[in-house]
Every structure is written in structure tokens, then in C-alpha cells.
């Protein structure tokens, strides 16, 4: 994909068949964190927000890969939800959602909200 200046152009330059899945991830994040600021960082969609402590916090990223959509969260969200994530390829800070499967929108929302709670608690 070409470098994007914003999330709209990131999605628009993706292959047509992947665009609905990218939009689903974007909408899940926006619904879970309506006050998050959307931008591009490291060449991929990035979300940050100011929690209750007024500190700008890195919330999550996502990116289109060859066979999946990578969803990146700060530690320790994935470890805290490892039982629910057993069916996905994951690392300490990334999940991989296969392009051949529906995007797990409720799970994405849950993980984003969990990261926000952790930030607000100062973790």
C-alpha cells in the first residue's frame, strides 16, 4: 500500500475486497472510544485519547497485512484477555485477524475499552 496521510486514504488505497474489513475495525474503535484522536503513525491508522488523568495515551493501531489485519495494543491487554484470544495468532502486543474470517467487532471494542480503563487507572 502507498503511504497514507489519513485513515480515509489508508482504507481507500487498500485492495477493494479488504476495505469493508478495514472499515469495520475502524468503526469498532470509534464506537468503543468516540473521543479518540485518529491519525497515521508508523504508516498505519493510530488512535490516541486523553483519559481521565488528562494525559494523551496511545490506544491502538491497525494495519493491513498480506493475509490478515494486524491489531496492535499496548501491554498488557492481550495477556489479560488471553483465554478469549486463544483462536487468534497473537504476540505480546498484536493480534492477527485473518482476512478470510469476519472481523470480531465485539472483541475489538472490548479490547479497546479495556486498554482505556488501564490507561485511566494509570497502568
N, C-alpha and C positions, 0 to 999 in steps of 0.2 A: 504494500500500500504506500501511497505517497504521503509525505509528512503533512499533517493537518494543522490548521490554525485554530480550529474549534471542533466541538463534538459533532456538530451537524456535518461539517465537511469530512470528518473522520468516517462517519457512517456512510456518507454519500460516495466516498471513494472505495468502499468495500464492495466485494462481489455482490450482485443483486440478491442472490439466494441467501446471503448471510445477514443482510440488512435488517430483516424483521427480528432476528435473534439479538442483534446489537441494540436495536430499539427497545426490545423487551428488557434487557439488562439495564439500559439507561433509565427507563421508566420505573423499574423496581427500585433503583437507587433514589430517584427523585421522589417517589412516593414515601419511601422509608425516611428520607432526610430532605424534606422540602426546603429547608434553609441552607442546604449545602451549596457551595460555590463550585460551578462546573468549569473546568479548563482543560488544557492539554499539558501534560508533563511527561517527560521521557517518551514523547511521541504517542501517547495514548490518553484516553479520557481519564481525568483525575477529578476527585471530589474532596473538598475540604469544608470545614464548617467551624463556627465558633460555638463551643459548648457553653455550659453554664458558667464556667470559670472565665469566659471571655478570651480564651486562648485559641488561636487558629490551629486546628487539628487536621492531620492527614487522615482522611476517612477510607478511601478505596480507589482503585484503578481497575480498568478492564481493557483487554486487547484481543484482537482477532489473531488467532494463530492458524496454522495450516489445517488442523482437524478439530480445533476446539476454540472456545473463548476462555481466555485466562482471566481470572477474577482475583485481584490482589488486595489483601487486607493486612493491616498492621497486626503484629503479635498481640495477644495470644488467642485471638478469636477462633482460629481454626482448631487449635488444640482443645479449647473449651467446648467445641461442638463436634469433636472427632467421631462420636458414635453416629450422629446424623449424617456425617460426610463419608461414611465408610464406602459408599458406592462410587465415589469420585476420586480421581487421581489428585493428590494434594501434596504440598510441601508445607513448611512452617508458615508461609505467608501467601500461598497461592492455591487456588482451586482451578481445575480444568473441566469445563462443561463441554462435552462432545457436541459437535455441530449436528450430528445425526439424531440427537435427542431434544425434546422440548427443554427450554430454559427453565430452571427451577425457581421461578419468580418468588414464591413464598419463602423459600430458603434464602435467597439473596436479600430480601427485605429483613428477614430475621437476623442475618449476619451483620448487615449494616447497622441495624438498631442496637445489636449487642456491642459493636465497636463504639458507637456513640455513647452508650451507657458507660463503657470502660473509660472513655476519654473524660466524660463528665465526673466520674469518680476519681480521676487522677491516676489511673493505672497506665 
